[in-house]
């Protein structure tokens, strides 16, 4: 009897800890505006991504050497690394996968039940709830969108693939916009485990044109 009661209490605790996202923004929470990244207060996304690229190149080198040892042959010479232009393009594509933009424009409906995000020539519209949603690379993800307290959350998970969570929230003390993006997935995924926090200031500047290194918007 006591064991059953303990299990019931545990399950009750778990169910209360997991809650669905809300369909409307809390009162007086409005993310609308044009926002420019504050580099001094933000993670250096490019440095983090370059570190991941370098780590992947070293991993591939170890794989080649291990394969050569198994075959009893001399390891092939290391392939020439990517050129600076290729590295810039790869980092730009990773930034796009993580939806990282130097400037973003947000339009929020009066009821807070719809949100539009624009950045780098990309425009996304969100209505809270569960749906299927495309990733920048084209995969289809199961998505849950909505408000978690004062934060607007976009949670996308590809079956047997990446799990990407974006959170947009105003900082109480400064009124700045904070954006946190995290990426989960298989351990051999280039971006697996990365988490990037960025802070944005309100801006009157125009949105920059699309990044040519990223390619056409899907």
C-alpha positions in Angstrom: 0.0 0.0 0.0 2.8 2.4 0.9 4.7 1.5 -2.2 1.6 2.3 -4.4 1.1 5.6 -2.6 4.8 6.5 -3.2 4.6 5.7 -6.9 1.4 7.7 -7.3 3.0 10.7 -5.6 6.0 10.4 -7.9 3.8 10.3 -11.0 1.8 13.3 -9.8 5.0 15.2 -9.3 6.2 14.4 -12.8 2.9 15.3 -14.4 2.9 18.7 -12.6 6.5 19.4 -13.6 5.8 18.8 -17.3 3.4 21.4 -18.7 2.2 22.4 -22.1 3.2 25.7 -23.6 0.5 28.5 -23.4 -1.3 29.8 -26.4 -1.2 33.5 -25.4 1.5 35.8 -24.1 1.3 37.0 -20.5 -0.2 40.4 -20.0 2.2 43.3 -20.9 4.6 41.0 -22.7 5.3 42.1 -26.2 8.4 41.1 -28.1 7.6 43.3 -31.1 10.4 45.4 -32.6 13.5 45.5 -34.6 16.5 44.1 -32.7 20.2 44.2 -33.3 22.6 41.8 -31.6 24.8 43.2 -28.8 28.1 41.4 -29.4 29.6 42.4 -26.1 26.8 40.8 -24.1 26.4 37.7 -26.4 28.2 34.5 -26.9 30.6 34.6 -29.8 28.6 32.3 -32.1 31.2 32.3 -34.9 34.0 31.3 -32.6 31.9 28.4 -31.1 31.0 27.2 -34.6 34.6 27.4 -35.8 35.6 25.3 -32.8 33.0 22.7 -33.8 34.3 22.6 -37.4 37.9 22.2 -36.2 36.8 19.4 -33.9 35.0 17.6 -36.7 38.1 17.8 -39.0 40.3 16.3 -36.2 37.7 13.6 -35.7 37.7 12.7 -39.4 41.5 12.5 -39.3 41.4 10.0 -36.4 38.9 7.9 -38.3 41.1 7.8 -41.4 44.1 6.8 -39.2 42.2 4.1 -37.4 40.9 2.7 -40.7 44.4 2.6 -42.1 45.7 0.7 -39.0 43.0 -1.9 -39.3 43.9 -2.5 -42.9 47.6 -2.6 -42.0 48.5 0.2 -44.4 50.1 3.6 -44.0 47.6 6.3 -43.2 46.8 8.5 -46.3 48.1 12.0 -46.1 45.8 14.4 -44.5 43.5 16.1 -46.9 43.9 19.8 -47.4 41.6 21.7 -45.1 38.8 23.9 -46.3 39.8 27.2 -47.8 38.8 30.4 -45.9 35.9 31.0 -48.3 34.7 27.4 -47.7 35.0 27.8 -44.0 33.0 31.1 -44.1 30.3 29.4 -46.1 30.1 26.4 -43.7 29.9 28.7 -40.7 27.2 30.7 -42.4 25.2 27.5 -43.1 25.6 26.5 -39.4 24.3 29.9 -38.3 21.3 29.4 -40.6 20.6 26.0 -39.1 20.6 27.6 -35.7 18.5 30.6 -36.9 21.3 33.0 -35.8 20.9 36.5 -37.2 22.7 39.8 -36.6 19.3 41.6 -36.7 15.8 40.2 -36.2 12.4 41.8 -36.6 9.5 40.5 -34.5 5.8 41.2 -35.0 3.5 40.0 -32.3 -0.3 40.0 -32.6 -2.3 42.0 -30.1 -3.4 38.9 -28.3 0.0 37.4 -28.4 -1.2 34.3 -30.1 0.8 34.8 -33.3 4.4 35.7 -33.9 6.4 36.6 -37.0 10.2 36.5 -37.1 12.3 38.0 -39.9 16.0 37.9 -40.3 18.6 37.5 -43.0 15.9 37.3 -45.7 14.1 34.6 -43.8 10.5 35.0 -42.6 8.8 32.6 -40.2 5.3 32.8 -38.8 4.2 30.9 -35.7 0.9 30.0 -34.1 1.1 28.3 -30.7 0.3 24.6 -30.7 1.7 21.3 -32.1 2.4 20.8 -35.8 4.9 19.5 -38.4 7.5 22.1 -39.3 10.4 22.3 -41.7 14.0 22.7 -40.6 16.4 25.0 -42.5 18.0 21.9 -44.0 14.7 20.6 -45.2 14.0 17.9 -42.7 10.4 17.6 -41.3 10.2 18.1 -37.5 7.6 17.6 -34.9 7.2 21.1 -33.4 5.6 22.6 -30.3 5.3 26.4 -30.2 4.0 28.7 -27.5 4.6 30.7 -24.3 6.5 29.4 -21.3 6.0 32.2 -18.8 7.3 35.4 -20.5 9.3 33.4 -23.0 8.2 32.4 -26.5 9.5 28.9 -27.3 9.9 27.1 -30.6 10.7 23.5 -29.9 11.5 21.3 -33.0 12.5 17.7 -33.0 13.3 15.6 -36.1 12.7 11.9 -35.6 16.1 10.2 -35.2 17.6 13.6 -35.8 18.3 17.0 -34.2 16.3 18.6 -31.4 16.4 22.4 -31.6 14.9 24.8 -29.0 14.7 28.6 -29.4 13.6 30.8 -26.6 12.8 34.6 -27.0 12.3 36.6 -23.9 12.7 40.2 -22.7 15.1 40.9 -19.9 13.3 42.5 -17.0 16.0 44.9 -15.9 17.1 46.3 -19.3 14.2 45.6 -21.7 16.6 43.9 -24.1 15.7 40.8 -26.0 17.5 37.6 -25.0 17.5 34.6 -27.4 18.8 31.2 -26.4 19.2 28.5 -29.0 20.1 24.9 -28.0 20.7 21.9 -30.3 20.6 18.3 -29.2 21.0 15.1 -31.2 23.3 12.2 -31.9 26.8 12.5 -30.3 28.4 12.6 -33.8 26.2 15.5 -34.9 28.4 18.5 -35.6 26.1 20.8 -33.5 25.1 18.3 -30.8 25.1 19.9 -27.3 25.7 23.4 -28.4 23.9 26.3 -26.6 24.2 29.9 -27.7 22.8 32.9 -25.7 22.5 36.2 -27.4 21.3 39.6 -26.3 19.7 42.2 -28.6 19.1 45.9 -28.4 16.3 47.8 -30.0 17.3 49.2 -33.3 16.0 51.6 -36.0 18.3 50.3 -38.6 17.1 48.4 -41.7 17.3 44.6 -41.9 20.5 43.5 -43.7 20.2 41.7 -47.1 20.3 37.9 -47.2 23.7 36.3 -46.6 25.0 35.1 -50.0 27.0 32.3 -48.3 23.8 30.7 -47.1 22.1 30.2 -50.4 18.4 30.5 -51.2 15.8 30.6 -48.5 13.8 27.4 -48.4 
